[in-house]
Amino acid sequence: MPLATDVVEIEVFDKDTYTRDDRIGTAHVPFHLLERQRGKAITTRLVMAKGVSSERRMASVTVRLISKAPVRAGPTKKTIFLVRHGESLWNKAQERKDLTGMVKQYDHELTTLGIQQAQALNAQWKELSKEAGVDFDVPQSSPALELSSARNTDSHVVPSETTERDGLGSWAPLMHEWDDDGKRLRAFLSAQCIFSSPLTRAVQTTLVGLQDHPALRGATRPLTLLRTLREVKNRGSYDSVGRYSEGDIGPHAKTMLRHSLGTDAAEVLSDVTVNSHDAVGEWWLNLVTQETKAQVMDRLDNIMATLRFWIDAEDKPTNSAILVGHSHLFRALLKSNMNPAFKAECPVWTRALSRKKLDNGACLCIEVEWPADPMAKPTIRDANLMFGTKLSDGSTRATVEGVGADVDENTDCEVNGIGGI
């Protein structure tokens, strides 16, 4: 066991394919500081190696102490929700083949339709929660969302996976593939953490689509940004190049929403605390850089490790979490982590998830299991679309499995597909 007087030394290298890895720098963190701030991110200066300089800002590294205890021996199962952002200005310009609209800016924000898609997601999960009899305290909704749900002044019940509920109501025809006990809905409402890509369209989608979610209430329940959730970077993808960093990301996303929704409607969204976490410095890749498949896989491994070991505001392991991000990254995650038994049992559906994209504003629930070995790869054991959302071509699990021939075997599903998401 480490002692309070110990110092953690971190060495950072530039990974090269054909030559020796270059040493970039070193950082030192006293262990007593990590122990005192357990579960919280600590950013410290990176002392650059001789001959190496930081191009833009002071280089830094961010670390967290998860636990001093050994990793638990048993396998870990969690319910994760993947939410794709609403339509962006890039998406709109790409659909119209408007090259000028695609390249006139970086980090495109949501269109009016994209905001409406996020609003629809928000309205749908709230309405289905009411119909399913899952009760939780929702503050008065903003005018932008046009919801009829009122504040429950009699109780403040944050749902958990054991929350009881009444009948299915009109939820059944929309969610016929769900378990009868509403486990996924309760897991969605009881998610302890919400993570977002730092790109503007994803942050905006989170603020609107997940407004009033229990995991975003108060300073102790922030929206956490993960640089690893950014979209797969293709050469020339202007929408995947960031413009804002650290404390500027949240205010910019909120400002853009205020321009679209109006001051009054957007005011309630400003209450959400945005934790930039590791979205510091230049967290994006430059315009001419194209990520390799290996680089994307490294990012996916990092995301899965974060989900496995993340500790919530109460220093407890998380059983469920919501990720708001991008279609190509999510498709790569699904394809690379699909459990063989799930693929054998549902070959058409798993093939569709590996080849098609989530629709704008869609939500997919995945059941993930990590083996006992902390170095082993986690697998996705089940996946279901939620809240009446669909894949980008309008298909659902029911239509895909019903038709069977809905997926083109020749569909290009490579990670490095053309364009942004």
N, C-alpha and C positions, 0 to 999 in steps of 0.2 A: 504494500500500500504506500502511495506517495506521502511524504511528510509536508507539513505546512512550510518548512524552510526550503523545500525543493523549488527549482525553477524549470519551467517547461521551455525547451528550445525548439523553435520551428524554423526549418530550412525550406526555402521556396526555390524550385527549379523550373526552368523552361524546358518542357518535354519536346525532344526532337526525334524525328523518325530515323534519320540516316547518320546523325552525328551524336556525340556525347551530349547529354543534357547539360544545359548551362545553368550554373548557380546564380540566382537572382539576388537573394539576400537572406537575412536572418532576423528573427524576432524572438524576444524573451518575455515570458509572462510568469510572474511569481505564482506558485501554486495556491498560496493562501488567498490571492485575489480571485482566482478561478473558483475556489471553494466557497468564498463568501458570496460570489455572484453566480452560484450554480444555476444552470439552466438559462442564463442570460448571456447575450453576446457581448464580448469584450473585444474592442478594436484597438490595436497597438501598431506603432510605427514599424515599418520594415526597414532595417538598416541595409542599404544596398551594397552588394558585393563590389569589389574593386573593378572599375571600368564599366559598371552598369548604372544607368541613370533613369529616373522616372520621367516620361515624356511630358505629362501634363500636371499632375498633382503629386503631393507626397504619397508614396506607396504605403499601403497598410495591409494587415491581415486581421481577420475576425475569427475568434475561436469561442467555443462554449464548452463547459464541463457538463456532461450529461449526468454522470453518476460515478462515484468511486467504487460502487459495488460491481461485481462481475456481471456480464450480460446474462440474463436469465436463460436457463437451458432449454426451456420448451419453445415450440414454435409460436409465432405471434400472428394474430389475425386482426385485420382492421378493415373498416368500410370507408372507402375513399370516393369522393364525388368530383368528377371532371366537368367543369363548365367552360364552354367555349365563349369567347367574347362576342358581342353583337357586331353587326355589319360596320366595317370601318370605311373611311374615305378611300383607302386603298382598294378594299373589296369592291366598292361601287365603281371606281374608275377602271379596275381590272375587268369587271363584268361588261362595262361599256366600251372596253378597248381604248380607253382614254389615257394615252401615254403621258400627256401633260399632267393630268390629275394624279398619276401614280408617282411622278418624279419631282413634283414641285415642292415636296416637303419630306421630312423624316418623321417617323413615329406618328402615323396618322391616327386621329381620334375617331370616335364613333360618329356615324351619320345620324340623321333624325330617325331613320328606320332602325339603326343599331340601338339607339336609346329605347325605342319602343319595344324591341325584342327583349331587352333587359327588363323593362317594365312588365312585359307579359310574363316573363319567368317569375318575377317577384309576386305578381298577382296570383299566378297559378299555384305556387307552393303555399302561399297563405290561404287561398281558398280551399285547397285540398286538405290542408291541416285542419281547417274548421269542419269540413265535411267528414273527415276521419275521426273527429272527436278528440284530436290532440290539442290541448289547451296550453297556450303560452301567452305571456303578457306582451302585447304589441302596442307600442306608443301610437298616438294618432298619426295616421298616414299623411304624407305630403300631398298637395294637390296634383303633383306630377304623376303620381301612381294611380289616382282615381280609384281607390279601393274603398269598400264599404265596411271593412273591419273596424270595430271600435275598441277603445282601450278597455281592458278588463280590470276594473277597480277593486274587485273582490279578492283576487288572489294573484300571486306571482309565481307561476309554476313553470320552471324551465324543464322541458320534456327530456326524458332519458329513454334508453332502450327498453326500460321496464314500464314506461308510462302506459296505462290502460287507455283504451279508446272504445268508442261505440261502433256502430255498423259502418260499412264501407260507403253507403250513399252513392252518389254519382261518380265516386272515385273508381268503382269497379270497371266500367267500360273503358276508362282511360288507362287504367293500370292493371289490366287483367293478368300480366305476367308477374305481379308482385305476390309475395307471400301474404296469406290472409291476415296475419297479425300486424301488418303495417310496419315491419321492422325497418325497412329502408327509409320510410318517411320519418320515423322517430330518430333514426341514426342521423339523418340530414339535419333535423332540428336540434339534435343534441351534439352536433359536431363542435369540438372544443376550439378548433383553430381554423382560420380561413387564410389561405395563401394566394397571392396573385403574382403574375408576371409584372415586372416594373413598367412594361410598355403601356402607354396611355389608354389604349382601347380596353385593355384587360382591367386596369384599375377602375375606369369608368363603369365597366360592366359589373364589377364587384360592388361598387358604391350604390348602384341603382338596383341591380338584380338581387342583391342580398341585403337590401335595406331592412332594418328591424330584426335581422337574425340575431339570436341571443349571443353568438360568438363575437359580435361587433359592438357590444354595448359597453361604453366607458373606456377610460384610458387603460385599464388592465386587460381589456379584450380588443386589441388592435387588429387591423388588417396588416398582415406581415408580407412583405415583398421578398421574393426569392429570385435572384438573378438567373438561377438555373431554369426557371419556368419561362424564360423568354423564348420566342419562336425560333425554329430552325433557321439558320442564316444561310441564304443563298446569295450568290453573287448578284449585286444590283437590286436587292430587296430593300428599298428605301424605308418600308414600313417596319423593318426589323432593326433599324439603327436608332438608338435612343437619342434624346435631346436633353433629358433632365436626370439629375442624380441626387441621391440622398434626400434631404429635406425638401427639395424642390418638386419631387415627383407627385406627391399627394396634392399640394396646392394647385399645380398645373391642371391635373385631372379635374379637380373641383371647379376651377375657373372655367374650363371648357364646358362643363355641365351647366354652370350658371349662365353661360352665353346661350345655351340651347334651351334650358328649362325656365329661365327667369330666376331672379334673386330669391323670391319667396319659396318657390318649389325646390330650389337647390339648397336652401338654408339648412334643412334637416340633415342633408348628406354631409355637411361640414362637421357634424358632431363626431363622425367616425375618425378615430386616430389611425394614422398610417405610419407603420413602423418600417423604415427603409431597410432595416436589417443588413443584408449584404449587398444591396443595390447601391454601392458606393463607388466613387471614381467612375471610370469609363467601363461600365458593366456590360456593354454591348460590343459587338465586333464591327469593324469599319466596313464601309460600303462595298469594297472590292473583295472582301474575304468571304469565302464559302466554307462552311463547316463540313468536316468529313464525317462519315458515318461513325467512326470511332469516337470522335469528339462528342457527337450527340449521345452515344451510348454512355460515355463517361458522365454526362450531365444527368441522364436518366438514373444512373446508379446513385448519383448524389441526391437526387430528389427522393428516391426510395429510402435511402439511409436517413434523410431528414424526417420523413414520415414515420419511420420505425422508432427513432430515438427522441423525437420532439417531446418536450415537456410543456404543459399548459401553464397558465398564469398561477395555478394553485400547486405547481410542482408535481403534477400527476401525469403519467403517460397518457397519450391521446388514443382513444379507440376509433375515432372517426375524424375526418378532416375534409375540407373543401378546397379544391385547386381551381383557380380561374386562369385560363391560359389560351393556348392556340392549337389549331387543328393538326398541323403537321407534327408538332411535338407530341400531342396526345396519341396520334395514330402510331408514331414510332414507339411510344411507351406500351401501347396495347399489343402491338405486333411482337415486340421483343420480350414481353413478360407473360405471354399467354400460357397457362398451364396445359400440358399435353393432354391430360384427362378431359379438360374443358373443351379443347379443340376436337378431341375424338367424339365427345358426346354431342357437341353442337358445331359441326364443321362449317355449315353455311353461315351461321351467325358470326363465328369467330373470324372466318375469312372476310366477311363484310367489314368487321371492325378493323381488320388489318389493312384494308384497301380503300375504304371510304372515309370521308371526313365527317365529324360532327357538324350539324347545322349551326349557324350563328345563334347564340343564346341557348344552345342545347345543353342538357345535363345528363351525364352518364354515371351510374353508380357501379363501382367495381369492388369486388371482394378480393382482398389481397392477403396472401399468407407468406410470412417469412419463415424459413426453416430454422431449426435450433442453431445451426452454424451461422454466426454473424457475418461470415464472408460469403455465404451462399446466396444465390440470386432468388428474389421473391417471385411469386407467380400469381397471376390473376385467375381466380377460380370461378368467377361468374361476372356478368356484366349486363346491366339493364338500363335502358333509357327511362328517364323520369319526367314527370309533369307534362306528359303529352308531347315532349320534344322528339325530334327526328334526326336522322342522318341528313347530310347535305342534299341528297337526291330525293328526299321526302320519304324514304323507307324507314321502317321500324323493325324490331325483332320479329314481330308477328308476320309482317309482310315478307320479310326476307326468308324466314324459315318456311313460310307458307308457299312461296313461289319456288324457292330452291335454286332457280337459275338467275337470280337477280344480280349476282356478282360476276363480272367479266373476268375470266381467268387471266386475261392479258392486260388488265388494268395496271397502269404504272403506279406502284405503291412505294417507290424508293423514298428514302428519307429526304434526299436532296431533290425534291420536285421543284417545278418552276414556280417562281413568284411567292408572295407572302400569303398570309392567311387571314 
